[in-house]
Amino acid sequence: MKRLILLAAVAVFWPAASFEAKPKPLAEPERDSLRMRMEDEINPAFTELSHLMFHSKTATPEQVYRAAQQLEQKAKALAKGASGETEKQAQFAVYASQFHISARALLNTAGEGGEKAELEHWFNHVRATCEGCHSQYKDEAR
């Protein structure tokens, strides 16, 4: 009975939110926003497209088109956000623009029902742009 009275008293005088409040998770260290965008958005879109084009035996042209569309949208956002305030940033902006142009060409080819060789051609342009940029910047960012 004493416990019940004590609980009632605590409930009256203590804000209700304190009973419902969950402990806050420890904050993750802040990650570089470009690295986050690459890891969380662009790499998964690129990997999905690669899987559909080269590894899936059941991928439909519509699935390839949708995956190319996702990659193109990510590439467009990356290119739009790239600036050329410093020499390094200007070079990155060139890579981002090349990435978007190649992704757009891949999307257009997929949308037109392009042959596998044509799709692979533009996919290889996208990959080469990624590799060129990574060879220049990725090791520096670590």
CORWOBEL-V890325 format. One record per residue. N is the residue number from 1. PHI is phi in whole degrees, 0 to 359 (none if undefined). OMEGA is omega in radians with two decimals (999 if undefined). D_CENTER is the distance of its C-alpha to the mean C-alpha in whole Angstrom. Layout:
BEGIN
[[N;PHI;OMEGA;D_CENTER] [N;PHI;OMEGA;D_CENTER]]
END
This chain:
BEGIN
[[1;none;3.12;57] [2;298;3.12;57] [3;296;-3.13;53] [4;298;3.11;53] [5;295;3.13;54] [6;297;3.11;52] [7;298;3.12;49] [8;296;3.14;50] [9;295;3.13;51] [10;297;-3.13;48] [11;298;-3.13;46] [12;286;-3.02;48] [13;267;-3.11;48] [14;255;-3.13;44] [15;301;-3.11;41] [16;299;-3.10;40] [17;299;-3.11;36] [18;292;3.10;37] [19;282;-3.09;38] [20;268;-3.08;34] [21;295;3.09;32] [22;264;3.10;30] [23;298;3.13;29] [24;285;3.09;26] [25;292;3.09;24] [26;296;-3.13;24] [27;291;3.05;21] [28;286;3.04;18] [29;299;-3.13;19] [30;295;3.11;16] [31;254;3.08;14] [32;302;-3.05;13] [33;296;3.09;10] [34;293;3.11;9] [35;299;3.11;9] [36;298;-3.13;7] [37;299;3.12;4] [38;297;-3.07;5] [39;290;-3.01;6] [40;266;-3.04;4] [41;236;-2.99;1] [42;287;-3.13;4] [43;301;3.10;6] [44;297;3.12;6] [45;294;3.12;7] [46;295;-3.13;9] [47;296;3.11;11] [48;299;3.13;12] [49;297;3.12;13] [50;300;3.13;15] [51;299;-3.12;16] [52;296;-3.07;18] [53;283;-2.96;19] [54;243;-3.02;21] [55;238;-3.10;21] [56;277;3.10;22] [57;270;-3.07;25] [58;243;-3.11;25] [59;295;3.11;22] [60;264;3.06;23] [61;302;3.11;23] [62;295;3.12;21] [63;294;3.11;19] [64;296;3.12;18] [65;299;-3.13;18] [66;297;3.11;15] [67;293;3.09;13] [68;295;3.11;14] [69;296;3.11;13] [70;298;3.14;10] [71;296;-3.14;9] [72;297;3.12;12] [73;297;3.11;10] [74;294;3.14;7] [75;295;3.12;10] [76;298;3.13;12] [77;296;3.12;10] [78;295;-3.13;10] [79;296;-3.14;13] [80;296;-3.10;15] [81;275;-3.11;14] [82;283;3.13;15] [83;236;-3.11;19] [84;240;-3.09;22] [85;290;3.08;24] [86;242;3.14;24] [87;298;3.10;25] [88;299;-3.14;22] [89;294;3.11;20] [90;295;3.11;21] [91;293;3.09;21] [92;297;3.11;17] [93;299;3.08;17] [94;295;3.10;19] [95;301;-3.12;17] [96;298;3.10;14] [97;293;3.09;17] [98;298;3.11;17] [99;300;-3.13;14] [100;295;3.14;14] [101;300;-3.14;18] [102;292;3.12;17] [103;295;3.11;14] [104;294;3.10;17] [105;296;3.07;20] [106;298;3.11;18] [107;298;3.13;18] [108;298;3.12;21] [109;296;3.11;23] [110;295;-3.13;21] [111;293;3.13;22] [112;270;-3.13;26] [113;72;-3.10;26] [114;301;3.11;26] [115;293;-3.13;27] [116;304;-3.13;25] [117;297;3.11;26] [118;293;3.10;25] [119;298;3.13;22] [120;297;3.11;22] [121;304;-3.10;23] [122;286;3.05;20] [123;299;3.13;17] [124;295;3.04;19] [125;295;3.10;19] [126;300;-3.11;15] [127;300;-3.13;16] [128;296;3.09;18] [129;296;3.10;16] [130;300;-3.10;14] [131;297;3.11;17] [132;297;3.13;19] [133;294;-3.13;16] [134;298;-3.12;16] [135;295;-3.14;19] [136;271;-2.96;20] [137;243;-2.98;17] [138;298;-3.13;16] [139;295;3.11;19] [140;294;-3.04;20] [141;283;-3.09;17] [142;278;999;18]]
END
